[in-house]
Amino acid sequence: MEPETGRLRDVTAASPGDAPFESFTDEEIDALETLAEFEAEHRRILAMQTLFYKRRKAGGAA
């Protein structure tokens, strides 16, 4: 059985100059950093809430 050819694009054929890297402005970088900090804090709060409610559901303090 012969392998099918031409179905997938050969990414090795593309030269580095074909797709320039995306650049961000200082404001966009600041916004991304703020969003990352918010997400980390939000996950921390959710983890604390989960622990609190698991302890309450278990019927008392751990």
Backbone torsions as a table, in degrees:
resi	resn	phi	psi	omega
1	MET	NA	127.1	-178.5
2	GLU	-85.4	140.7	177.1
3	PRO	-68.2	145.2	177.9
4	GLU	-72.3	137.1	179.9
5	THR	-117.1	152.6	176.0
6	GLY	84.2	2.0	-178.5
7	ARG	-86.6	-30.4	179.3
8	LEU	-111.9	143.3	179.3
9	ARG	-77.5	132.7	178.7
10	ASP	-79.4	107.5	-176.8
11	VAL	-75.9	-17.7	179.1
12	THR	-73.7	-18.0	-178.4
13	ALA	-77.6	-20.5	-178.0
14	ALA	-75.1	136.4	178.2
15	SER	-85.7	155.3	-178.6
16	PRO	-60.1	-24.5	-178.9
17	GLY	-79.8	-9.5	-177.4
18	ASP	-68.3	-41.3	-177.0
19	ALA	-124.9	98.7	-179.3
20	PRO	-67.0	152.8	178.3
21	PHE	-67.7	143.4	178.4
22	GLU	-75.5	134.7	178.3
23	SER	-111.6	149.4	-178.6
24	PHE	-115.6	149.2	175.4
25	THR	-79.7	166.2	177.8
26	ASP	-60.9	-37.2	179.5
27	GLU	-65.7	-40.2	179.2
28	GLU	-66.2	-39.6	178.2
29	ILE	-65.2	-42.6	176.9
30	ASP	-61.1	-41.9	179.8
31	ALA	-64.6	-39.8	178.6
32	LEU	-66.3	-39.5	177.6
33	GLU	-64.9	-42.1	178.4
34	THR	-63.6	-42.0	178.9
35	LEU	-64.0	-40.3	178.8
36	ALA	-64.8	-41.2	178.0
37	GLU	-64.6	-42.1	178.5
38	PHE	-62.4	-43.9	-178.5
39	GLU	-64.0	-41.3	178.5
40	ALA	-62.6	-44.3	179.0
41	GLU	-65.3	-40.0	179.5
42	HIS	-63.9	-42.2	177.8
43	ARG	-63.9	-38.1	178.8
44	ARG	-63.2	-43.8	179.0
45	ILE	-64.2	-43.1	178.6
46	LEU	-62.8	-38.3	177.9
47	ALA	-64.7	-40.9	178.5
48	MET	-65.7	-40.8	178.5
49	GLN	-64.0	-42.5	179.5
50	THR	-60.9	-44.9	178.6
51	LEU	-62.6	-43.3	180.0
52	PHE	-59.5	-49.0	-176.8
53	TYR	-72.3	-29.7	175.2
54	LYS	-65.7	-39.8	178.8
55	ARG	-67.3	-40.1	179.2
56	ARG	-67.4	-39.2	-179.3
57	LYS	-66.7	-32.7	-179.1
58	ALA	-70.6	-12.2	174.7
59	GLY	100.2	21.8	176.3
60	GLY	156.1	-177.4	-178.9
61	ALA	-73.2	149.0	-179.3
62	ALA	-80.8	NA	NA
